[in-house]
Structures are given as C-alpha cells and as structure tokens.
Amino acid sequence: MAEASTRNRAAAPAQNSQVKSATRTLDIIEYVVAHGRPLVAQEIATALAIPVSSLSYLLSTLVDRGYLERDGRRYSAGPGLARLQKSTGHFSIADRVAPLVRTLRMQLDETTSFFLRDGWEIEAIVTESSEQALRYSVPQGQRLPLHALASGKVMLAAMPEEELARYFAEVELEAFTPATVTTEAGLREQIAAVQETGVAQTDEEYSRGIIGIARLVTFDGNMAGSLSVAIPKVRFDEHTAERVSDMLRKTAALLEGN
C-alpha cells in the first residue's frame, strides 16, 4: 500500500504538468485564431504568461501539426484549423477575452471575470474561478448592480455626466451589505477616485469578506467592458492590491491593443 501511495504522489506532478501544457496549447490556438492577424512569439508569451523556452516548443509542435503557420517570426492560423475558423468579424468579445481571463486567473489564482454593461446592470460573460479552497464564484450570465461591484464602478466612471445624472435619477442604490455605498455623494466620490487612478476597488460592498478590483477595457475608444478580480479579504494586503492592479492594467492594454 505504501508503495502504491508513493507512486500516486509521484504521478500527480506529472499529470498536473501535462494538464498545464495542454491548457497552454489550447490558449495559444485560441489567442492566435481570435486575433485574426499574425503574431510574433513575444506577443503570445507576454499575453499568456508562457516562458519563452516552453512557448518555443509548443509553437514548433503546432506548426508541425499544421495548426499554426510560421512566416519568419510571425505565427498565424494554419490549415489544420480550417474546420474551426470563422471569418474574423464573427468572433465575439467572449472569444477575444477568454484566453487572457484564464491566464490572469492562473497567474493570480484568484477568481477573474470579464463583465459587459447591460443598461444599468453588468453581466459576467467570461469567468474563471480560483482553485483555492476559499474562493469567490462569480455568477456567469446573471445581471448585477453597477454601484456595488468594482466592475460596475469603472463603467460608471466612464459615463458622460448627462448619462450619469440619468443613472442616479432612475436607479435605487440598494444596500447588499453594511458596506455598500448607497448615496449619490458617496458613489460620486468613488467615481472621482476611479477617474484619477483607472482602478476601482470595493471592500465587502456586494459580498461579505470579498475585495473586488477592476479596470475598464475600451475598444477603439469606446467602452467594451471591464476586467475584475475577486479576492477573499483574508488573502488581501497592499502588495496584493498593487500586483492585481498592475496585472489588470497590462491585460487591459493587451486587449485594447489588438
């Protein structure tokens, strides 16, 4: 029995490594195909946080199998993906953001989501839950209030004043916890801070024990949605806040640059 247990423990790291390699391979394919233009290896490595040494092997394998084509330093979708390809204009925002949301979750091991605005509410169209025992799960497809979540606050901060005034006139600011900001003055103060820093942070405003950090994503200068990370308060500190904010900034820039 002891020998069998030892073998099982030894096999686990190898299995985890194989799963990670498979996930990275799929992320590379999704990322290249969804962008519809040739990408250099460094772009892929930066976006998906894959070490260059590992990426080189994965790219070579995909080229050998025909899933990618190489032209000099650039990689694009290969003939092996013909049955999976759509015309570039038909890729959804979810297709575009999913690999980066997944990568951000893997880097932080905290629940990461991408939200779209729907009227005076937001909806998570892509979400990746942390693998830690203590974690927060974002309800995908459920409409949530703008005022109580970090993702909603960055969208409020991007609204022109006329639209923001209409929002306050039409929406009842419901309290979900004792920490929820439910006054126009209080919310406007938060909005001003977001406009200054580019990042929104909530402290138990929608769910007790959860810190939310979010950043707006724009396409061609227009609001596209927001990236957010939800962190249990027991794992949150100033260093975590800085790291998450920096990674959200970098991920948003990758999305906005494509």
C-alpha positions in Angstrom: 0.0 0.0 0.0 2.8 2.4 0.9 4.5 1.8 -2.4 1.2 2.5 -4.3 0.7 5.7 -2.4 4.2 6.8 -3.3 3.6 6.1 -7.0 0.4 8.1 -6.9 2.1 11.1 -5.3 4.9 10.9 -7.8 2.4 10.7 -10.7 0.4 13.7 -9.6 3.1 16.4 -10.5 3.5 14.8 -14.0 -0.3 14.8 -14.5 -0.5 18.4 -13.4 2.3 19.3 -15.8 0.6 17.6 -18.7 -2.7 19.4 -18.0 -0.9 22.7 -17.8 0.8 22.0 -21.1 -2.5 21.1 -22.7 -4.1 24.2 -21.4 -1.3 26.4 -22.7 -1.5 24.8 -26.1 -5.3 25.5 -26.3 -4.7 29.0 -25.1 -2.1 29.6 -27.9 -4.5 28.3 -30.6 -7.5 30.4 -29.2 -5.4 33.5 -28.9 -3.9 33.4 -32.4 -7.1 32.4 -34.1 -9.2 35.0 -32.3 -6.9 37.9 -33.3 -7.0 37.2 -37.0 -3.6 38.6 -37.7 0.0 37.2 -37.5 1.5 37.4 -34.0 5.2 37.2 -33.0 6.2 34.8 -30.3 6.9 37.5 -27.8 3.4 38.9 -28.1 2.0 35.4 -27.3 4.4 34.8 -24.5 3.6 38.2 -22.9 -0.2 37.8 -23.2 -0.4 34.3 -22.0 2.5 34.4 -19.4 4.2 31.4 -21.0 8.0 31.1 -20.6 9.8 31.6 -23.9 11.5 28.2 -23.6 8.2 26.4 -23.2 6.5 28.5 -25.9 9.1 27.7 -28.5 8.4 24.0 -28.1 4.7 24.4 -28.2 4.8 26.7 -31.3 7.0 24.3 -33.1 4.7 21.4 -32.4 1.6 23.3 -33.5 3.4 24.3 -36.8 4.5 20.7 -37.4 0.9 19.6 -36.9 -0.5 22.3 -39.2 -2.5 24.1 -36.6 -0.3 27.2 -37.0 1.7 28.6 -39.9 5.0 30.4 -39.5 6.2 33.2 -41.7 9.5 34.5 -40.4 8.9 35.4 -36.8 5.1 35.6 -37.1 2.5 32.9 -36.4 -1.0 32.7 -37.8 -3.7 30.0 -38.0 -2.8 27.0 -40.2 -4.8 24.8 -42.5 -5.3 22.3 -39.7 -7.7 24.7 -38.1 -9.9 25.3 -41.1 -12.8 23.5 -39.7 -12.6 25.7 -36.6 -12.1 29.0 -38.2 -14.7 31.7 -38.7 -14.4 35.0 -40.5 -12.7 37.5 -38.3 -15.7 39.7 -37.9 -17.7 37.0 -36.3 -15.6 36.5 -33.2 -17.3 37.6 -30.1 -15.9 39.6 -27.2 -16.0 36.4 -25.2 -13.8 34.6 -27.7 -11.4 37.5 -27.6 -11.1 37.9 -23.8 -11.4 34.3 -22.6 -7.7 33.3 -23.0 -6.5 36.4 -21.2 -9.1 36.0 -18.4 -7.9 32.4 -18.0 -4.2 33.5 -17.9 -4.9 36.2 -15.3 -6.6 33.6 -13.1 -3.7 31.2 -13.5 -1.2 34.0 -12.6 -3.1 35.2 -9.5 -5.1 32.0 -8.6 -8.0 34.3 -7.7 -11.4 34.5 -9.4 -11.1 36.6 -12.6 -14.0 37.8 -14.8 -14.9 40.0 -17.8 -18.1 42.0 -17.5 -20.3 43.7 -20.1 -22.7 46.5 -19.3 -26.4 45.9 -19.9 -28.3 49.1 -19.2 -27.9 50.0 -15.5 -26.5 46.5 -14.8 -23.5 44.3 -15.6 -23.1 40.7 -16.6 -20.1 38.4 -16.5 -19.7 36.8 -19.9 -16.4 35.1 -19.0 -15.3 34.0 -15.5 -12.6 31.7 -14.2 -12.8 30.7 -10.6 -9.8 30.4 -8.3 -8.7 26.9 -7.5 -8.0 27.7 -3.8 -10.3 26.2 -1.2 -11.5 29.6 -0.1 -12.7 31.4 -3.2 -15.5 33.5 -4.6 -17.6 32.4 -7.6 -19.0 35.0 -9.9 -22.4 34.1 -11.3 -22.0 34.0 -15.1 -24.9 35.3 -17.1 -26.6 36.9 -14.0 -27.3 40.7 -14.1 -25.6 42.5 -11.2 -25.8 46.1 -10.0 -23.4 48.7 -11.3 -23.0 50.5 -8.0 -21.9 47.6 -5.7 -19.2 45.9 -7.8 -15.8 47.2 -8.8 -16.5 46.3 -12.5 -19.7 48.4 -12.3 -17.9 51.4 -10.7 -15.3 51.6 -13.5 -18.2 51.7 -16.0 -19.9 54.4 -14.1 -16.7 56.4 -14.1 -16.6 56.2 -17.9 -20.1 57.6 -18.4 -20.5 61.2 -19.5 -22.1 63.4 -16.9 -25.5 63.5 -18.7 -25.8 59.8 -18.6 -24.5 59.6 -15.0 -27.1 62.0 -13.9 -29.8 59.9 -15.5 -28.5 56.9 -13.8 -28.8 58.5 -10.4 -32.3 59.7 -11.2 -33.5 56.3 -12.3 -31.7 53.7 -10.1 -32.3 52.9 -6.4 -29.0 52.2 -4.8 -29.7 49.0 -2.9 -27.6 48.0 0.1 -26.3 44.4 -0.2 -24.1 44.6 2.9 -23.5 47.3 5.6 -20.5 48.5 3.5 -22.5 49.1 0.3 -22.3 52.8 -0.8 -25.9 53.9 -1.3 -25.7 57.7 -1.6 -25.0 59.7 -4.8 -22.4 61.8 -2.9 -20.5 58.7 -1.8 -20.6 57.0 -5.1 -19.5 60.2 -6.9 -16.6 60.3 -4.6 -15.6 56.8 -5.6 -16.2 57.6 -9.3 -13.8 60.5 -9.0 -11.1 58.3 -7.5 -11.5 55.8 -10.3 -11.2 58.5 -12.9 -8.0 59.5 -11.3 -6.4 56.1 -10.9 -8.1 54.0 -13.6 -8.9 51.3 -11.0 -12.0 50.6 -8.8 -11.8 48.7 -5.6 -14.7 47.5 -3.4 -14.4 46.3 0.2 -17.3 43.9 1.0 -19.8 46.1 -0.8 -21.6 43.2 -2.6 -20.4 40.1 -0.7 -19.1 40.0 2.8 -15.4 39.0 3.0 -14.7 39.8 -0.6 -12.5 42.6 -2.1 -13.1 43.4 -5.8 -10.6 45.2 -8.1 -11.5 46.2 -11.6 -10.3 48.1 -14.7 -12.1 49.3 -17.7 -11.4 47.9 -21.2 -12.0 50.0 -24.3 -12.1 49.1 -28.0 -11.4 51.9 -30.4 -12.0 54.4 -27.6 -15.4 53.0 -26.7 -16.3 51.2 -23.5 -16.1 47.4 -24.2 -16.4 46.0 -20.7 -14.3 45.5 -17.5 -11.8 43.1 -16.1 -12.1 42.2 -12.4 -10.5 40.1 -9.8 -12.4 38.9 -6.6 -10.2 38.2 -3.6 -11.2 36.9 -0.1 -10.3 39.6 2.4 -8.1 37.2 4.4 -5.7 36.9 1.5 -5.7 40.7 0.7 -3.0 43.2 1.5 -1.3 46.2 0.0 1.2 44.1 -2.0 -1.7 42.1 -3.5 -3.6 45.2 -4.4 -0.6 46.6 -6.3 0.1 43.3 -8.1 -3.5 42.8 -9.1 -3.9 46.4 -10.3 -0.7 46.2 -12.4 -1.7 42.9 -14.0 -5.2 44.3 -14.8 -3.6 47.3 -16.4 -1.3 45.1 -18.5 -4.1 42.7 -19.5 -6.4 45.6 -20.5 -3.6 47.0 -22.6 -3.2 43.7 -24.4 -6.9 43.6 -25.2 -7.1 47.3 -26.3 -4.0 46.9 -28.5 -5.5 44.2 -30.7 
